[in-house]
Amino acid sequence: MSKDRTIPQLRRKFALLIEYGQFSDLSAIAEALGSKRKTIESWADTGADKATPGLIPTKRYPDVVQLFADAIFASSDRRMNISEVEQVLKGAVLSVEQYLQTNTDISLLELLQSEGDFSSATLFVQKHNGLDAVARKSEAKREVEHQVSTSDWFRVEFKSELRGGNVIGIQQCRTNWSFSPLLCDQKNSTVLMPGRDKKGQLDWVQETNWIGINRFVTIQTQAPWPSNLLSNFENQLPFDSAIAADISRHILAQPKQQRRIYTIEIDVKG
């Protein structure tokens, strides 16, 4: 197993075991782990070192991974080895949830793939002049038009076809999902990612964690977004399947001429 014993958003992932019927409550989860409820809550909130949320004691870490493995095996027809389960568990809440749920509606990913407009975005990059690391040909991945490195600063402008500022942004890489900061510039009919800084100047972002092909998506509808989704977006809350399903439902509830999905794929190279 990995030497890193930290499971991000552990409390939320424990909650998934309850929501999908694996356990009745946190006390039942603690009992299955041979611990007390307060103990597993402390792992989630402050960690074994009281300073790293999600850090699990060395002796108990395999038990936690196995607990989720058993739950995934009970919920899904797919079988994975313990290392694969561990990788899923260290990922986003949504990736864990996808393995715990037995039935899914039309996925947000399918909707983005079917309606995404890849011609609307312009990428601006402040290139870093450092030398590239040596790469192996056997490790080459699918090439996309737009590429940046982890040392580059970049921003994106999406050309908007709809009036109004009812937009949300999403970033997706493999099974990782998150909200992406945006600003709707109605005067110039564009949507800026990430927007402007406190001085009103165009701001830039840098991706250092999600290596590989990242999809940045702007979703615009003429109708306002539901208040709960707008709050989740504005507060950059963790992305899970409930949020994804709510987004899909809102998009599909709008006539096609009153909704737009603007997309750009950027290959982030480490």
Secondary structure, DSSP 8 states (H G I E B T S, - for coil): --S--B-TTHHHHHHHHHHTTS-SSHHHHHHHTTS-HHHHHHHHHT-TTSSSTTB--TTTHHHHHHHHHHHHHHH-S----HHHHHHHHTS-HHHHHHHH-S---S-HHHHHHHHEETTSEEEEEE---S------GGG-----SEEEETT-EEEEEEE--SSS--EEEEEEETTEEEE---EEEGGGTEEEES-B-TTSSB--B---S--EEEEEEEEEESS---HHHHHHHHTT----HHHHHHHHHHHHTS-GGGEEEEEEEEEEE-
